[in-house]
Amino acid sequence: MPASAAADDAAAAATRPAAQGAGGNDGATLAGRDHVVVFPLMSKGHMIPLLHFAAALAAHHGDHLRVTLVTTPANLAFTRRRLPPSPSVRVVAIPFPAHPQIPPGVESTDALPSQSLFPAFLRATALLREPFAEFLASLPSPPPLVLVSDFFLGFTQRVADDAGVRRLTFNGMSPFSLALCFTLASRRPHVGVEGGAEFHVPGFPDDVRITADEVPDAVIQGGNPDDPVTQFLHDEVRDWDHRSWGVLVNSFAALDGDYAAILESFYRPGSRAWLVGPLFLAAGESPETKQEEDDDDDDDPEGCVAWLDERAARPGSVVYVSFGTQAHLPDAQLDELAHGLVDSGHAFLWAIGRSGGEWSPPVDAGGDGKIVRGWVPQRRVLSHPAVGAFVTHAGWNSVLESLAAGLPVLESPPPPLPMLAWPVMAEQAANAKLVADIIGAGVRAVRGGGVVVGRAEVAGKVGRLMDGGEEGRAIRARAEEVREEARAAVGEGGASREALRRLVDELRSSYVVAGDGTAAASSANGGSGKC
Ligand SMILES: O=c1ccn([C@@H]2O[C@H](COP(=O)(O)OP(=O)(O)O[C@H]3O[C@H](CO)[C@@H](O)[C@H](O)[C@H]3O)[C@@H](O)[C@H]2O)c(=O)[nH]1
């Protein structure tokens, strides 16, 4: 273990001489692997689902598996709050590497002073390779059953290979969006297609048609060799991610499992996509949800729930607005959004976070508009009866949380919220397509390179969702069906619960021990197969 690493408890510091190695290919170490190491990217949209994955393992496999969550010191408090107080789960912190462009103490993407520092942040995380390898080597024998790590942490594949440990990659996206982004990036069917013209994506169902302005930014940027994130992915991720033993996916078969096979085709032969979500439901009653019930002030520093409680007498009267933890809108767009919300005539709660910077609203909504720059307990907000619609950037966690709002805490939650899906960056355009056109759980904001969505569109679409008309009712009914499918997926015998059980079983049986006690398989992650 690195000398400077902090451990959650004394047991976490258990070490063994490096000479015993973590290679794991001697017969004795192959049996009895019961340790899962989880290493999320330090970015809320990526961390939260993996914390829920750790909680799900503890809830359903805690009697025979141990989980170690790896993070950095400034993320410890956030991490601990979301993990169950189970003896089978512990947290280890590795110091965040010094980097000339990243201010000391900034260890999560949402704390970056500017989104332009995201590439530098990623470069800093790549410096965790050595301390992480030391940590893995310090673990007592036998080596871990699996390393579950974010795809941005490409070095973890190399460390896992060296240690003889299988690696599951996780990037927080849905099978639909991953399949779409990978196919567009490799086959490029969008190239040369004029503005509004529809085209077919190879391998996708015939009735799924895409237009050029729906192509996710991640694909557009990926085609630009000067883009610093593209360069990082090229240098540190691409050749490693596709060698993973499998892909952990925060979705469920009934929602977009049809795209899993396309996704799998981009990984080494035999690699499987494991749909075990929605992870916040698979985690069950976590400390997080219990805190939610206890009205924990730390999780609601701005008093959002109390503000909504004051409006509880008018169910469905508030629009909730959030663009997640990474998207930044230009001031001109924030102005139009503010005007549009006020013009809609509905009360709104807007979680603007740090992305609001120094911006101040050009219109005064009086007591009917609350703009919040601190943390918002989003899952509580989404299930609050006063809230009637969700204006969202369509980050995948937000989409799932909206579709399954109210679960698992409320037995009979209010109808899920119709979404105005307003993609800003990354794969969000694909999520918006799924939400609005394929699932039918919302409508989309018109987007397009640099185009500001105008106040009239905001007011009009919010009005359509809030005003109790046929469209809003149909969307709610569709979302309610999806919520029941999500509930069933994580329940006893459900597709996601079963996938988690099979994942654990297959990982165990994948470490084959020959009759003489030696390893029958020498490559933990299936050789050098690169797509
Ligand atoms: O004040 C806040 C802010 C965020 N959240 C939570 O933070 C998460 C945010 O995740 P998400 O909605 O997916 O948005 P991003 O943080 O923007 O997510 C990034 O990661 C996602 C998963 O890979 C991608 O889908 C997005 O495009 C990418 O921007 C959700 O669980 C929210 O509930 C809160 O609870 N309170």
The ligand as a Gaussian input file, in Angstrom:
#p B3LYP/6-31G(d) Opt

LIG

0 1
 O      -27.081000      18.842000      -6.962000
 C      -27.017000      17.698000      -7.412000
 C      -26.334000      17.386000      -8.605000
 C      -26.330000      16.083000      -9.045000
 N      -26.944000      15.113000      -8.322000
 C      -26.866000      13.712000      -8.772000
 O      -25.693000      13.574000      -9.556000
 C      -25.918000      12.663000     -10.615000
 C      -25.674000      13.365000     -11.928000
 O      -25.585000      12.405000     -12.949000
 P      -26.138000      12.655000     -14.429000
 O      -27.548000      13.043000     -14.384000
 O      -25.847000      11.418000     -15.234000
 O      -25.358000      13.899000     -14.961000
 P      -23.777000      14.251000     -15.106000
 O      -23.183000      14.480000     -13.807000
 O      -23.721000      15.349000     -16.064000
 O      -23.241000      12.892000     -15.763000
 C      -22.145000      12.587000     -16.591000
 O      -22.115000      11.157000     -16.556000
 C      -23.294000      10.511000     -17.047000
 C      -23.087000       9.024000     -16.859000
 O      -21.995000       8.583000     -17.628000
 C      -23.536000      10.870000     -18.501000
 O      -24.760000      10.299000     -18.936000
 C      -23.591000      12.395000     -18.653000
 O      -23.715000      12.719000     -20.035000
 C      -22.338000      13.014000     -18.064000
 O      -22.407000      14.431000     -18.149000
 C      -27.349000      12.178000     -10.472000
 O      -27.338000      10.982000      -9.731000
 C      -28.013000      13.280000      -9.660000
 O      -29.102000      12.812000      -8.903000
 C      -27.616000      15.411000      -7.183000
 O      -28.198000      14.544000      -6.527000
 N      -27.621000      16.700000      -6.758000

